[in-house]
Amino acid sequence: MNARQAAWAYLSQVAAGPCAPLADLVGAVGPEEAARAVRGAELPEVLRTRTQARAHLDTAARDLALVERLGGRLLTPDDLDWPQWKLLAFDGTEQRADRESAAPLALWVLGRRKVAELTERAVAVVGTRAASGYGEHVTTQFVDDLAGGGWTVVSGGAYGIDGAAHRAALAAGAPTVAVLACGVDRAYPAGHGRLLREIARDGLVLSEYAPGTAPARYRFLARNRLVAALADAVLVVEAGARSGARNTASWASRLGRPVLAVPGPVTSASSVGCHRMIRDGEAILAARAADVVEAAGPMGVAAESSGPVRRLDGLSSRAAQVYEAFPASGSIGVRELSEGSGLPLKSVQGALPVLEMSGLIDSDETGWFRR
């Protein structure tokens, strides 16, 4: 541990999240001199107020040793791997009006992959924790296609859509990035402990919070800005009226990232937020991964068509598998579709609304049938 790395670790612990005045100080005098000033309270009033409660906490040696044991590292603006281009978006935000509008001081990272490399072409996929079967199915469909196109999926590691996005990326053999609202030594939520380990093995788990930091509501809101910043576009799959995913979408707009939302059944409370964003012009309607790629890619570059459009184009392999299980004529029930397709009931139930909105199937009192 050298003195400069120790200074970065100390300042990360003191900042405990976004702190534009401290970042400005580090930019002006460097991390070691900034750390000395914080310890001695030789600071302007605005910065002294932000740091005095934690200035006495110097756990740099412990934190650096812990993250190294976990197979991770502390990433700082000194490093070539720092995602400088992505984080430049914060320079265009009004930091005085919103104290959260600041790039992270440093990032605690688990995983061997390069942060700048993995986030060079990335899409954030977010949504409600109370995901429906439809939402999980659509997430898998989008992520399958995005991963196949070489896009990294960024999300927040939470239950629901976040977890479905990470799992789909891993199943596709693609790396994914989980941004946490706590220290990287903590598995949060606890039920995703194994998932987070798998993400760190094949991709990255990162946080701006020092090891040992507990999750808190305001940290989730701050975390959302990083999810948006590290991506080229944000896709909201399902969002309730008060979903945190809408906060991520709001950050994306402020940072100049395109926002897309997936429509759902009009009767679904899990899609109210998506429908509202589309209606109010806050998000572009996304019906397939190509819509996301077109928005996230270079200006004016539309998704290319490789040939004539077929009825099953744009469907995931699972949705196509369910469709093929339909009889040429007559109705069929969900359980029979499960048996015919070889897929679990939950997968079939998630695929049916997708097929219905694609105009391929319909239903009545007798069951489901091809149009």
C-alpha positions in Angstrom: 0.0 0.0 0.0 1.6 3.3 -1.1 0.8 6.6 0.4 -1.2 7.9 -2.6 -3.4 4.8 -2.7 -4.0 5.0 1.1 -5.0 8.7 0.6 -7.6 7.7 -2.0 -9.0 5.0 0.3 -9.2 7.4 3.2 -11.0 10.0 1.2 -13.4 7.4 -0.2 -14.4 6.4 3.3 -14.7 10.1 4.4 -16.8 11.1 1.4 -19.2 8.1 1.7 -20.8 8.8 -1.6 -20.8 11.6 -4.1 -19.1 14.8 -2.9 -18.4 17.4 -5.5 -16.5 19.8 -3.2 -14.1 17.1 -2.1 -13.6 15.9 -5.7 -12.7 19.5 -6.7 -10.2 19.7 -3.8 -8.5 16.5 -4.9 -8.4 17.8 -8.5 -6.7 20.9 -7.3 -4.1 19.6 -4.9 -4.0 15.8 -5.3 -5.3 13.0 -3.0 -2.4 13.1 -0.5 -2.7 16.9 0.2 -6.5 16.7 0.2 -6.3 13.9 2.8 -4.0 16.0 5.0 -6.4 18.9 4.8 -9.4 16.8 5.7 -7.6 15.3 8.7 -6.6 18.8 9.9 -10.0 20.4 9.1 -8.1 23.0 7.0 -11.1 23.3 4.7 -13.7 25.8 3.4 -16.9 25.7 5.5 -18.9 23.8 2.9 -16.3 21.0 2.7 -15.6 21.0 6.5 -19.4 20.4 7.1 -19.4 17.5 4.6 -16.4 15.8 6.1 -16.0 16.5 9.8 -18.3 13.7 11.0 -16.0 11.1 9.3 -12.6 12.8 9.2 -11.4 10.8 12.1 -12.2 7.4 10.5 -9.0 6.2 8.8 -9.6 2.5 7.8 -7.6 2.7 4.6 -5.2 -0.1 5.4 -7.9 -2.4 6.6 -10.2 -1.6 3.6 -7.4 -2.1 1.0 -6.3 -5.4 2.6 -9.9 -6.6 2.7 -10.8 -5.9 -0.9 -7.5 -7.5 -2.0 -8.4 -10.7 -0.1 -11.7 -10.7 -1.9 -9.9 -10.6 -5.2 -10.6 -6.9 -5.9 -9.0 -3.5 -6.0 -9.5 0.2 -5.4 -9.9 2.0 -8.8 -9.1 5.7 -8.9 -8.7 8.4 -11.5 -5.0 7.7 -11.4 -5.6 4.3 -13.1 -5.7 3.8 -16.9 -8.8 1.6 -16.3 -10.8 4.6 -14.8 -14.0 5.0 -17.0 -13.1 8.7 -17.7 -15.2 9.1 -20.8 -18.4 7.8 -19.2 -18.0 9.9 -16.1 -17.4 13.1 -18.0 -21.2 13.3 -18.3 -21.3 14.6 -14.7 -19.4 17.7 -15.8 -22.5 18.9 -17.5 -24.8 18.6 -14.5 -25.6 21.3 -12.0 -23.6 20.2 -9.0 -24.6 23.2 -6.8 -28.2 22.5 -7.2 -27.9 18.8 -6.5 -25.1 17.4 -4.2 -25.5 14.0 -5.8 -24.5 15.3 -9.3 -20.9 14.3 -9.0 -18.7 11.5 -10.3 -17.5 9.0 -7.8 -14.2 9.8 -6.0 -13.1 6.2 -6.4 -14.5 2.8 -7.1 -14.1 -0.4 -5.1 -14.1 -3.3 -7.6 -14.4 -7.0 -7.5 -13.5 -8.9 -10.6 -10.6 -9.1 -13.0 -12.2 -7.4 -16.0 -11.4 -3.8 -16.9 -14.1 -1.3 -16.0 -13.4 1.0 -18.9 -13.4 -1.9 -21.3 -16.6 -3.6 -20.1 -18.5 -0.3 -20.1 -17.3 0.9 -23.5 -20.5 -0.6 -25.1 -23.0 -1.0 -22.3 -26.8 -0.9 -21.7 -28.3 -0.5 -18.3 -31.3 -2.8 -17.8 -33.4 -1.9 -14.7 -36.9 -2.3 -13.4 -39.1 -3.2 -10.5 -38.2 -5.6 -7.7 -41.7 -7.1 -7.9 -41.2 -8.4 -11.5 -43.9 -10.4 -13.2 -43.3 -13.5 -15.3 -43.8 -11.3 -18.3 -41.2 -8.8 -17.1 -38.6 -11.5 -16.4 -39.3 -13.1 -19.8 -38.9 -9.9 -21.7 -35.7 -9.1 -19.7 -34.2 -12.4 -20.8 -35.2 -11.8 -24.4 -33.7 -8.3 -24.5 -30.5 -9.3 -22.7 -30.0 -12.5 -24.8 -30.0 -10.3 -27.9 -27.9 -7.5 -26.4 -25.3 -9.9 -25.1 -25.2 -11.6 -28.5 -24.4 -8.2 -30.0 -21.5 -7.7 -27.7 -23.2 -5.3 -25.3 -22.4 -5.4 -21.6 -25.4 -5.3 -19.3 -25.2 -3.0 -16.3 -27.7 -3.2 -13.4 -28.1 -2.8 -9.7 -28.0 -6.4 -8.4 -31.4 -6.1 -6.8 -34.3 -8.6 -6.9 -36.7 -8.6 -9.8 -35.6 -7.2 -13.2 -32.1 -6.4 -12.0 -31.4 -10.0 -11.0 -33.1 -11.3 -14.2 -30.9 -9.1 -16.3 -27.7 -10.3 -14.6 -28.7 -13.9 -14.8 -29.6 -13.7 -18.4 -26.3 -12.1 -19.3 -24.4 -14.9 -17.4 -26.5 -17.6 -19.1 -25.6 -16.0 -22.5 -21.9 -16.3 -21.6 -21.5 -12.5 -21.4 -20.0 -10.4 -18.7 -22.3 -8.1 -16.6 -21.7 -5.3 -14.2 -23.5 -4.9 -10.8 -23.4 -1.5 -9.1 -24.0 -1.8 -5.4 -25.3 0.7 -2.8 -23.1 -0.7 -0.1 -19.6 -2.0 0.3 -18.5 -4.8 -2.1 -17.8 -7.0 0.8 -21.5 -7.2 1.6 -24.0 -9.3 -0.4 -27.1 -7.2 -0.7 -29.7 -8.5 -1.0 -28.5 -11.5 0.9 -30.4 -13.8 -1.4 -28.1 -12.7 -4.3 -24.9 -13.7 -2.6 -24.2 -16.5 -5.0 -25.3 -14.4 -8.0 -22.9 -11.6 -7.0 -20.1 -14.0 -6.7 -20.8 -15.3 -10.2 -21.0 -11.7 -11.6 -17.6 -10.9 -10.0 -16.1 -14.1 -11.5 -17.2 -13.3 -15.1 -17.8 -9.6 -14.9 -17.6 -6.9 -12.3 -19.2 -5.9 -9.0 -18.4 -2.3 -8.0 -19.3 0.4 -5.6 -18.2 3.9 -4.6 -18.7 3.0 -1.0 -15.9 1.6 1.1 -16.0 -1.9 2.4 -18.2 -2.3 5.5 -20.7 0.4 4.3 -24.3 -0.7 4.9 -27.0 -0.2 2.3 -29.3 2.8 2.9 -32.2 4.3 0.9 -30.2 7.5 -0.1 -27.3 5.3 -1.2 -29.6 3.4 -3.6 -30.6 6.7 -5.2 -26.9 7.7 -5.5 -26.1 4.3 -6.9 -28.7 4.8 -9.6 -26.7 7.7 -11.1 -23.7 5.4 -11.6 -25.8 2.7 -13.3 -27.0 5.4 -15.7 -23.6 6.9 -16.2 -21.7 3.7 -17.0 -24.2 2.8 -19.8 -24.8 4.2 -23.3 -28.6 3.8 -22.8 -31.0 2.8 -20.0 -33.8 0.3 -20.6 -36.6 0.1 -18.1 -38.4 -3.2 -18.5 -41.1 -2.9 -15.7 -41.6 0.0 -13.3 -44.4 0.7 -10.9 -45.7 4.2 -10.3 -43.0 4.9 -7.6 -40.3 2.5 -8.9 -36.7 3.3 -8.2 -36.1 2.5 -11.9 -37.7 5.8 -12.8 -35.0 7.5 -10.7 -32.4 5.7 -12.8 -34.2 6.9 -16.0 -34.2 10.4 -14.6 -30.5 10.3 -14.1 -30.0 9.0 -17.6 -31.8 12.0 -19.1 -29.7 14.4 -17.0 -26.5 12.7 -18.1 -27.5 12.7 -21.8 -28.3 9.0 -22.1 -31.3 7.8 -24.1 -34.0 6.2 -22.0 -36.2 3.4 -23.4 -39.2 1.6 -21.8 -40.9 -1.7 -22.5 -44.7 -1.5 -22.6 -46.6 -4.1 -20.7 -50.2 -5.2 -20.3 -52.4 -2.2 -19.6 -53.8 -4.0 -16.5 -50.3 -4.6 -15.0 -49.4 -2.4 -12.0 -45.8 -3.3 -12.7 -45.9 -1.4 -16.1 -47.6 1.8 -14.9 -44.3 3.6 -14.7 -43.1 2.5 -18.2 -46.4 3.5 -19.7 -46.3 6.9 -18.1 -42.7 7.5 -19.3 -43.6 6.6 -22.8 -46.8 8.7 -22.7 -45.0 11.8 -21.3 -42.1 11.5 -23.8 -39.6 10.6 -21.1 -38.8 7.3 -22.8 -38.7 5.7 -26.2 -40.9 2.7 -26.6 -38.7 -0.4 -26.9 -40.2 -3.6 -28.5 -37.0 -5.4 -29.3 -33.3 -5.2 -28.6 -32.7 -3.5 -32.0 -34.6 -0.5 -30.7 -32.1 -0.2 -27.8 -29.1 -0.7 -30.0 -30.3 2.0 -32.4 -30.7 4.5 -29.5 -27.5 3.5 -27.8 -25.3 3.4 -30.9 -23.7 6.2 -32.9 -26.0 9.0 -34.0 -27.9 8.2 -37.1 -26.9 4.5 -37.2 -30.1 2.4 -37.3 -30.2 -1.3 -36.7 -29.7 -3.2 -40.0 -32.0 -5.7 -41.4 -30.4 -8.9 -42.6 -33.3 -10.0 -44.9 -37.0 -10.2 -45.2 -39.1 -9.9 -42.0 -40.6 -13.1 -40.8 -43.4 -13.5 -38.3 -41.1 -14.9 -35.6 -38.3 -12.2 -36.1 -37.6 -10.4 -32.9 -38.8 -13.2 -30.6 -36.5 -14.8 -28.1 -35.8 -18.5 -28.5 -38.1 -19.3 -25.6 -41.0 -17.3 -27.0 -40.5 -18.9 -30.4 -40.4 -22.3 -28.6 -43.8 -21.6 -27.0 -45.3 -20.4 -30.3 -44.2 -23.6 -32.0 -46.1 -25.6 -29.4 -49.4 -24.1 -30.6 -51.6 -26.3 -32.7 -52.2 -25.1 -36.3 -55.9 -24.7 -35.4 -57.9 -24.8 -32.2 -57.2 -23.7 -28.6 -54.7 -24.9 -26.1 -54.2 -24.3 -22.4 -51.1 -23.1 -20.6 -50.3 -26.5 -19.1 -50.5 -28.2 -22.5 -48.2 -25.5 -23.9 -45.7 -26.2 -21.1 -45.7 -29.9 -21.9 -45.5 -29.3 -25.7 -42.7 -26.7 -25.4 -40.8 -28.5 -22.6 -40.6 -25.2 -20.7 -41.7 -24.5 -17.1 -45.2 -23.0 -16.6 -43.7 -19.7 -15.4 -41.7 -19.3 -18.7 -44.8 -20.1 -20.7 -46.9 -17.6 -18.7 -44.2 -14.9 -19.3 -44.0 -15.6 -23.1 -47.8 -15.4 -23.7 -48.1 -11.6 -23.3 -45.1 -11.1 -25.6 -46.7 -13.3 -28.3 -50.0 -11.6 -27.9 -48.6 -8.1 -28.3 -46.6 -9.4 -31.3 -50.0 -10.2 -32.9 -49.2 -13.9 -33.1 -51.8 -15.3 -30.7 -55.0 -14.4 -29.0 -57.2 -16.0 -26.3 -60.9 -16.5 -25.4 -62.8 -18.6 -22.9 -61.6 -21.8 -24.6 -57.8 -21.0 -24.2 -55.0 -19.6 -26.3 -54.8 -20.0 -30.1 -52.8 -18.8 -33.1 -54.1 -15.8 -35.0 
